[in-house]
């Protein structure tokens, strides 16, 4: 299966955490689809940017994707966590050994889905108490990879996260080419 990552978007998502990894993965040749968890394809970010999703999560076949990504954002994470469809999708991807990735506060969604018990994770600093007891170990590293689980700290680590995920999906050389092309650190 070629890499095809499904971004799950909910109203209130953190825009930087969505757009930066999206752009990096696309530049690296990874297919990315945006799915609204709502009944409307238009999803409003935490700071007013509205994105039109490619599809609604309720219309998709999860078996067609090699991984999922959950952006943070306070209200966005609340909406993701409160969605039964998101919880089931997270458990399905983790159970199938697919990529499960989350940034900022979004690891709270993974904790709620019960998939972190044997994993090392990171998250936005203020969410550590909400996650620590649900995972094997908690790290303050900017990006943490544990098998096919990738987590990151927040908007400031979105670029590192995207480049690391691209390296895992398409190789270090591809990630390095994209990094140089973006004049990233």
Backbone as CSV, one residue per row, in Angstrom:
resi,resn,N_x,N_y,N_z,CA_x,CA_y,CA_z,C_x,C_y,C_z
1,UNK,0.854,-1.174,0.000,0.000,0.000,0.000,0.898,1.236,0.000
2,UNK,0.678,2.148,-0.930,1.423,3.406,-0.882,0.864,4.230,0.276
3,UNK,1.668,5.144,0.752,1.260,5.920,1.909,0.164,6.917,1.570
4,UNK,-0.905,6.824,2.331,-2.056,7.721,2.194,-2.523,8.014,3.614
5,UNK,-2.301,9.254,4.042,-2.599,9.635,5.423,-3.903,10.417,5.479
6,UNK,-4.744,10.064,6.431,-6.035,10.695,6.634,-5.927,11.682,7.792
7,UNK,-6.120,12.960,7.510,-6.140,13.999,8.537,-7.581,14.148,9.009
8,UNK,-7.806,13.985,10.321,-9.145,14.135,10.884,-9.295,15.550,11.425
9,UNK,-10.231,16.305,10.859,-10.412,17.702,11.229,-11.730,17.919,11.959
10,UNK,-11.639,18.687,13.051,-12.815,19.073,13.822,-12.772,20.579,14.030
11,UNK,-13.925,21.197,14.111,-13.967,22.629,14.385,-13.103,22.936,15.609
12,UNK,-12.266,23.973,15.468,-11.370,24.359,16.547,-9.972,23.793,16.412
13,UNK,-9.648,23.136,15.277,-8.313,22.554,15.101,-7.253,23.664,15.072
14,UNK,-6.058,23.349,15.513,-4.932,24.288,15.470,-4.395,24.308,14.044
15,UNK,-4.472,25.454,13.414,-4.181,25.581,11.995,-2.740,25.242,11.631
16,UNK,-1.768,25.753,12.363,-0.358,25.482,12.069,-0.090,23.989,12.124
17,UNK,-0.672,23.318,13.100,-0.428,21.887,13.292,-1.047,21.043,12.191
18,UNK,-1.979,21.591,11.475,-2.588,20.889,10.349,-1.877,21.229,9.049
19,UNK,-1.739,22.505,8.766,-1.252,22.960,7.461,0.225,22.638,7.245
20,UNK,1.058,22.807,8.269,2.495,22.568,8.088,2.784,21.090,7.788
21,UNK,2.315,20.131,8.612,2.549,18.722,8.256,1.907,18.330,6.921
22,UNK,0.726,18.857,6.637,0.063,18.585,5.360,0.984,18.985,4.210
23,UNK,1.488,20.205,4.256,2.339,20.718,3.186,3.619,19.885,3.044
24,UNK,4.236,19.545,4.150,5.472,18.751,4.111,5.209,17.381,3.488
25,UNK,4.154,16.718,3.908,3.851,15.387,3.367,3.547,15.456,1.873
26,UNK,2.767,16.445,1.454,2.447,16.604,0.032,3.723,16.855,-0.769
27,UNK,4.589,17.737,-0.286,5.859,18.011,-0.974,6.694,16.736,-1.112
28,UNK,6.553,15.838,-0.132,7.318,14.600,-0.137,6.662,13.459,-0.897
29,UNK,5.533,13.721,-1.540,4.896,12.696,-2.353,3.906,11.800,-1.634
30,UNK,3.579,12.126,-0.398,2.608,11.335,0.350,1.214,11.848,-0.004
31,UNK,0.303,10.951,-0.255,-1.081,11.351,-0.505,-1.732,11.661,0.845
32,UNK,-2.417,12.782,0.914,-3.086,13.207,2.141,-4.537,13.541,1.815
33,UNK,-5.441,13.060,2.635,-6.858,13.409,2.511,-7.316,14.048,3.811
34,UNK,-8.113,15.090,3.681,-8.672,15.787,4.836,-10.105,15.320,5.035
35,UNK,-10.427,14.876,6.243,-11.779,14.407,6.540,-12.377,15.221,7.677
36,UNK,-13.547,15.765,7.445,-14.298,16.449,8.493,-14.994,15.393,9.335
37,UNK,-14.938,15.564,10.659,-15.659,14.622,11.519,-17.113,15.052,11.689
38,UNK,-17.451,16.207,11.131,-18.798,16.757,11.244,-19.645,16.345,10.031
39,UNK,-20.822,16.908,9.928,-21.698,16.630,8.782,-21.509,17.649,7.666
40,UNK,-20.575,18.555,7.842,-20.282,19.617,6.881,-18.798,19.523,6.514
41,UNK,-18.451,19.609,5.230,-17.038,19.526,4.857,-16.226,20.763,5.231
42,UNK,-16.881,21.867,5.563,-16.159,23.080,5.940,-15.867,23.039,7.442
43,UNK,-14.573,23.087,7.774,-14.137,22.974,9.155,-13.396,24.258,9.517
44,UNK,-13.795,24.878,10.624,-13.194,26.139,11.033,-12.100,25.920,12.061
45,UNK,-10.924,26.472,11.769,-9.796,26.376,12.670,-9.948,27.268,13.886
46,UNK,-9.036,27.103,14.826,-9.066,27.837,16.091,-8.896,29.340,15.909
47,UNK,-8.298,29.753,14.803,-8.018,31.169,14.592,-8.699,31.707,13.334
48,UNK,-9.803,31.070,12.938,-10.642,31.600,11.879,-10.423,31.076,10.472
49,UNK,-9.373,30.296,10.244,-9.154,29.733,8.911,-10.134,28.584,8.689
50,UNK,-10.895,28.648,7.615,-11.825,27.568,7.289,-11.231,26.744,6.149
51,UNK,-11.222,25.449,6.343,-10.709,24.513,5.340,-11.859,23.627,4.884
52,UNK,-11.910,23.414,3.574,-12.898,22.483,3.025,-12.260,21.103,2.966
53,UNK,-12.794,20.184,3.752,-12.281,18.817,3.761,-12.614,18.118,2.450
54,UNK,-11.831,17.110,2.121,-12.063,16.319,0.914,-13.304,15.447,1.030
55,UNK,-13.624,15.070,2.272,-14.748,14.156,2.499,-15.174,14.237,3.959
56,UNK,-16.260,13.565,4.254,-16.706,13.412,5.639,-16.197,12.068,6.155
57,UNK,-15.754,12.032,7.391,-15.263,10.782,7.971,-16.313,9.678,7.841
58,UNK,-17.564,10.028,8.014,-18.642,9.035,7.965,-18.786,8.374,6.598
59,UNK,-18.202,8.976,5.563,-18.317,8.438,4.205,-17.108,7.617,3.768
60,UNK,-16.107,7.519,4.605,-14.836,6.933,4.190,-14.665,5.482,4.624
61,UNK,-13.837,4.769,3.878,-13.437,3.408,4.212,-12.024,3.474,4.803
62,UNK,-11.873,3.310,6.111,-10.566,3.442,6.745,-9.504,2.480,6.205
63,UNK,-9.919,1.382,5.625,-8.938,0.408,5.121,-8.125,0.959,3.953
64,UNK,-8.573,2.059,3.360,-7.876,2.640,2.215,-6.692,3.527,2.617
65,UNK,-6.479,3.724,3.917,-5.456,4.641,4.394,-4.382,3.895,5.184
66,UNK,-3.152,4.412,5.098,-2.049,3.786,5.829,-1.831,4.433,7.187
67,UNK,-2.512,5.546,7.454,-2.360,6.192,8.746,-3.327,7.337,8.920
68,UNK,-3.416,7.802,10.171,-4.244,8.958,10.497,-3.413,9.984,11.234
69,UNK,-3.871,11.218,11.165,-3.242,12.323,11.871,-4.315,13.134,12.567
70,UNK,-4.038,13.492,13.829,-4.948,14.312,14.615,-4.231,15.598,15.008
71,UNK,-4.687,16.751,14.511,-4.098,18.014,14.956,-4.662,18.393,16.321
72,UNK,-3.958,19.285,17.010,-4.424,19.758,18.305,-5.375,20.934,18.167
73,UNK,-5.378,21.746,19.210,-6.308,22.867,19.311,-7.356,22.510,20.347
74,UNK,-7.505,23.346,21.369,-8.389,23.015,22.497,-9.766,22.517,22.109
75,UNK,-10.519,23.351,21.400,-11.883,22.955,21.017,-11.859,21.826,19.996
76,UNK,-10.865,21.832,19.099,-10.743,20.767,18.115,-10.527,19.414,18.771
77,UNK,-9.656,19.384,19.778,-9.386,18.130,20.491,-10.619,17.671,21.260
78,UNK,-11.340,18.604,21.862,-12.599,18.250,22.536,-13.555,17.581,21.561
79,UNK,-13.684,18.182,20.381,-14.586,17.618,19.367,-14.115,16.243,18.895
80,UNK,-12.814,16.080,18.706,-12.278,14.764,18.318,-12.529,13.733,19.410
81,UNK,-12.219,14.107,20.659,-12.373,13.181,21.791,-13.825,12.767,21.974
82,UNK,-14.754,13.671,21.735,-16.170,13.383,21.959,-16.840,12.640,20.805
83,UNK,-16.096,12.374,19.736,-16.646,11.680,18.574,-16.412,10.171,18.686
84,UNK,-17.492,9.425,18.739,-17.391,7.964,18.788,-16.720,7.436,17.519
85,UNK,-16.997,8.052,16.382,-16.395,7.628,15.107,-14.876,7.818,15.140
86,UNK,-14.421,8.903,15.728,-12.975,9.134,15.846,-12.350,8.089,16.767
87,UNK,-12.981,7.834,17.903,-12.468,6.826,18.842,-12.336,5.459,18.155
88,UNK,-13.371,5.074,17.419,-13.345,3.788,16.715,-12.275,3.770,15.627
89,UNK,-12.107,4.879,14.922,-11.094,4.959,13.867,-9.701,4.838,14.464
90,UNK,-9.447,5.526,15.558,-8.145,5.441,16.230,-7.856,4.000,16.644
91,UNK,-8.808,3.359,17.285,-8.610,1.969,17.728,-8.402,1.033,16.537
92,UNK,-9.141,1.257,15.467,-9.015,0.435,14.265,-7.619,0.564,13.651
93,UNK,-7.131,1.791,13.505,-5.812,2.007,12.912,-4.724,1.432,13.802
94,UNK,-4.817,1.646,15.100,-3.806,1.117,16.020,-3.834,-0.409,15.994
95,UNK,-5.020,-0.990,16.015,-5.148,-2.441,15.995,-4.633,-3.069,14.711
96,UNK,-4.719,-2.341,13.614,-4.251,-2.844,12.317,-2.766,-2.572,12.084
97,UNK,-2.111,-1.960,13.047,-0.683,-1.674,12.899,-0.393,-0.561,11.901
98,UNK,-1.339,0.352,11.746,-1.149,1.487,10.842,-0.586,2.677,11.612
99,UNK,-0.151,3.696,10.885,0.374,4.900,11.503,-0.743,5.643,12.242
100,UNK,-0.456,6.017,13.481,-1.344,6.855,14.283,-0.491,8.010,14.770
101,UNK,-0.866,9.230,14.374,-0.038,10.390,14.672,-0.898,11.507,15.258
102,UNK,-0.303,12.242,16.202,-1.050,13.304,16.876,-0.076,14.345,17.400
103,UNK,-0.543,15.577,17.466,0.294,16.680,17.912,-0.462,17.520,18.947
104,UNK,0.300,18.182,19.800,-0.222,19.138,20.771,-1.116,18.428,21.795
105,UNK,-2.361,18.842,21.929,-3.277,18.223,22.884,-3.948,16.965,22.339
106,UNK,-3.776,16.673,21.053,-4.477,15.540,20.439,-4.142,14.171,21.032
107,UNK,-2.970,13.950,21.665,-2.786,12.661,22.333,-3.840,12.369,23.412
108,UNK,-4.555,13.399,23.877,-5.683,13.180,24.792,-6.722,12.280,24.125
109,UNK,-6.913,12.457,22.832,-7.868,11.639,22.076,-7.398,10.179,22.074
110,UNK,-6.092,9.985,21.910,-5.527,8.633,21.916,-5.673,7.992,23.294
111,UNK,-5.467,8.790,24.336,-5.651,8.280,25.698,-7.102,7.865,25.910
112,UNK,-8.032,8.693,25.463,-9.460,8.378,25.607,-9.837,7.120,24.837
113,UNK,-9.140,6.868,23.725,-9.407,5.667,22.924,-8.764,4.419,23.536
114,UNK,-7.927,4.611,24.549,-7.320,3.475,25.241,-6.204,2.790,24.478
115,UNK,-5.446,3.559,23.673,-4.418,2.927,22.839,-2.988,3.266,23.257
116,UNK,-2.814,3.946,24.392,-1.476,4.388,24.785,-0.831,3.563,25.898
117,UNK,-1.502,2.562,26.423,-1.035,1.856,27.614,0.391,1.317,27.514
118,UNK,0.867,0.943,26.345,2.223,0.406,26.198,3.100,1.308,25.334
119,UNK,2.780,2.600,25.287,3.466,3.520,24.382,4.171,4.658,25.120
120,UNK,5.215,5.158,24.472,5.927,6.363,24.911,5.376,7.512,24.073
121,UNK,4.962,8.603,24.729,4.328,9.716,24.021,4.793,11.071,24.558
122,UNK,4.469,12.098,23.796,4.614,13.477,24.235,3.350,14.221,23.847
123,UNK,3.231,15.460,24.311,2.054,16.271,24.005,2.345,17.714,24.415
124,UNK,1.360,18.564,24.239,1.463,19.938,24.706,1.709,19.894,26.220
125,UNK,2.637,20.707,26.725,3.025,20.604,28.141,1.864,20.581,29.137
126,UNK,0.864,21.419,28.958,-0.218,21.479,29.953,-1.120,20.248,29.949
127,UNK,-1.013,19.402,28.924,-1.865,18.203,28.866,-1.187,16.970,29.466
128,UNK,0.059,17.116,29.892,0.775,15.965,30.474,-0.043,15.254,31.555
129,UNK,-0.659,15.968,32.516,-1.435,15.258,33.543,-2.613,14.453,32.979
130,UNK,-3.139,14.885,31.840,-4.269,14.181,31.226,-3.844,12.923,30.473
131,UNK,-2.551,12.775,30.241,-2.051,11.687,29.403,-1.149,10.720,30.170
132,UNK,-0.361,11.244,31.093,0.687,10.469,31.767,0.198,9.123,32.300
133,UNK,-0.933,9.087,32.941,-1.402,7.829,33.551,-1.944,6.836,32.516
134,UNK,-2.100,7.259,31.267,-2.640,6.387,30.219,-1.565,5.777,29.327
135,UNK,-0.300,6.189,29.514,0.762,5.701,28.634,1.855,4.998,29.446
136,UNK,2.718,4.286,28.732,3.833,3.604,29.390,4.832,4.616,29.939
137,UNK,5.184,5.621,29.112,6.073,6.683,29.579,5.795,7.959,28.815
138,UNK,6.031,9.056,29.504,5.787,10.377,28.940,7.123,11.074,28.751
139,UNK,7.280,11.719,27.599,8.520,12.402,27.263,8.253,13.880,27.002
140,UNK,9.250,14.693,27.250,9.153,16.107,26.900,9.899,16.401,25.596
141,UNK,10.317,15.359,24.876,10.938,15.545,23.567,9.937,16.193,22.626
142,UNK,10.448,16.901,21.622,9.581,17.632,20.691,8.816,16.707,19.755
143,UNK,9.408,15.587,19.384,8.756,14.567,18.565,9.138,13.215,19.144
144,UNK,8.160,12.353,19.345,8.407,11.026,19.901,7.842,9.980,18.940
145,UNK,8.688,9.010,18.602,8.274,7.901,17.741,8.341,6.628,18.570
146,UNK,7.233,5.908,18.652,7.179,4.615,19.326,6.458,3.658,18.384
147,UNK,7.248,2.907,17.634,6.662,2.046,16.609,5.992,2.902,15.557
148,UNK,4.708,2.659,15.345,3.962,3.439,14.346,3.125,4.547,14.987
149,UNK,3.451,4.881,16.220,2.820,6.006,16.902,3.801,7.167,16.904
150,UNK,3.362,8.323,16.404,4.210,9.516,16.380,3.432,10.647,17.039
151,UNK,4.038,11.259,18.060,3.404,12.374,18.760,4.377,13.551,18.820
152,UNK,3.813,14.737,19.009,4.635,15.943,19.042,4.020,16.969,19.975
153,UNK,4.781,18.031,20.292,4.452,18.975,21.359,3.450,20.066,21.013
154,UNK,3.553,20.696,19.836,2.659,21.815,19.570,2.979,22.534,18.279
155,UNK,2.395,23.712,18.078,2.590,24.446,16.824,4.065,24.665,16.488
156,UNK,4.886,24.940,17.489,6.305,25.189,17.258,7.086,23.968,16.822
157,UNK,6.526,22.790,17.001,7.212,21.562,16.582,6.560,20.939,15.344
158,UNK,5.612,21.645,14.732,4.881,21.098,13.580,5.805,20.780,12.411
159,UNK,6.797,21.626,12.170,7.729,21.385,11.069,8.584,20.141,11.343
160,UNK,9.141,20.043,12.543,9.933,18.856,12.909,9.089,17.591,12.805
161,UNK,7.872,17.684,13.310,6.950,16.557,13.263,6.703,16.115,11.818
162,UNK,6.373,17.082,10.948,6.105,16.762,9.545,7.299,16.135,8.858
163,UNK,8.493,16.678,9.099,9.711,16.131,8.479,10.027,14.739,9.014
164,UNK,9.825,14.529,10.324,10.054,13.201,10.903,9.071,12.184,10.343
165,UNK,7.811,12.576,10.239,6.806,11.668,9.689,7.118,11.346,8.233
166,UNK,7.524,12.348,7.470,7.902,12.105,6.078,9.086,11.139,6.000
167,UNK,10.073,11.304,6.866,11.221,10.390,6.885,10.774,8.958,7.173
168,UNK,9.824,8.792,8.090,9.323,7.459,8.413,8.545,6.850,7.250
169,UNK,7.788,7.680,6.557,6.933,7.188,5.469,7.675,6.986,4.158
170,UNK,8.570,7.926,3.825,9.200,7.923,2.497,10.727,7.867,2.520
171,UNK,11.301,7.857,3.705,12.751,7.754,3.823,13.421,9.074,4.175
172,UNK,14.583,8.951,4.794,15.334,10.128,5.252,15.776,11.017,4.091
173,UNK,16.145,10.419,2.972,16.591,11.225,1.830,15.471,12.133,1.332
174,UNK,14.271,11.610,1.225,13.126,12.409,0.769,12.847,13.542,1.764
175,UNK,12.880,13.214,3.054,12.644,14.224,4.072,13.717,15.318,4.019
176,UNK,14.951,14.919,3.820,16.047,15.890,3.738,15.904,16.777,2.504
177,UNK,15.484,16.208,1.384,15.246,17.009,0.177,14.155,18.058,0.416
178,UNK,13.080,17.652,1.071,11.993,18.589,1.360,12.470,19.655,2.345
179,UNK,13.211,19.248,3.365,13.736,20.202,4.344,14.580,21.265,3.664
180,UNK,15.493,20.831,2.789,16.356,21.786,2.072,15.527,22.696,1.175
181,UNK,14.561,22.141,0.470,13.717,22.929,-0.423,12.900,23.973,0.309
182,UNK,12.571,23.709,1.568,11.807,24.651,2.376,12.711,25.638,3.126
183,UNK,14.022,25.414,3.042,15.012,26.194,3.802,14.684,26.077,5.299
184,UNK,14.327,24.874,5.715,14.028,24.606,7.119,15.311,24.262,7.863
185,UNK,15.281,24.382,9.154,16.451,24.061,9.979,16.726,22.587,10.006
